[in-house]
Amino acid sequence: MSSDFEAYEQDFGTATAEVTNKIGRIPKLSGEEKTQLVLNVDKQLEEVRELLEQMDLEVREIPIQSRAMYNSRLKSYKQEMEKLEKDFKRSRIAYSDEVRNELLGDDASSSENQRAHLLDNTEKLERSSRRLEAGYQIAVETEQVGQEVLANLHTDREKIQRARERLRETDANLGKSSRILTGMLRSQNIASPPPPHHIPPCSPNEYLSAGIVKDKQRGPNGEDENSRRRRVDGAVMSLTSTPKEEKKEEEKKETNVCCVRPLFQVDPQFVRG
């Protein structure tokens, strides 16, 4: 790294020596020759600035323990560069002694000072203009960023509004569903019969009259004993009973049939296994 820095130092010394020589020749020239030499010196000064930038980069790569020495040398080179720029600025507005005396006489020094002052003011105006342009560019970029932020905020606001509408619709649907379920539960509670333990149990004869419980003893044709007895008793009664007694018997059957409940508990001892 230090070898590269030293190479840039040699180039810097050669370039500054040439620039110094040409700056001293500028006041003695005039016309096109002076203009060409000024342009040439300006180009060389730009090359010297690039050398200083390269030297600055090389110093940053040098180890810390050796960097202080190179920083000191780089600082002196930058000061020399500033001196060259000032000399070049004066040489552009300066005349040779013969030309100055011939054109201005005794007022030559005051005129040269005025020109130097005007040149300084011109450079200040140029720097101010560059700063204003940079500030304007920053303002334009800031405005663009602000517009993008506003667009994003508008988009987010629309999303939030749509989400809020969906939440309202969902809440309304949930309320409607809750009302429907409540109505269904109420109607089910009204239509439901009392619990089974509230229903009084029927007698075995009532279960038998409803045909729910069957006797375990059956005849050859599949008829149980109770049914066979009722059939025989009925035949005997039809032969011996009067019409009035038949009417009473029919009312008794209807009463026994009406005793059957829609929902009931069946005693396991009457159920056929």
Secondary structure by P-SEA (a helix, b strand, c coil): caaaaaaaaaaaaaaaaaaaaaaaaccccccaaaaaaaaaaaaaaaaaaaaaaaaaaaaaaccccaaaaaaaaaaaaaaaaaaaaaaaaaaaacccaaaaaaccccaaaaaaaaaaaaaaaaaaaaaaaaaaaaaaaaaaaaaaaaaaaaaaaaaaaaaaaaaaaaaaaaaaaaaaaaaaaaaaaaaaaaacccccccbbbbcaaaaaaaccccccccccccccaaaaaaaaaaaaaaacccaaaaaaaaaaaaaaaaccccbbbbccccccc
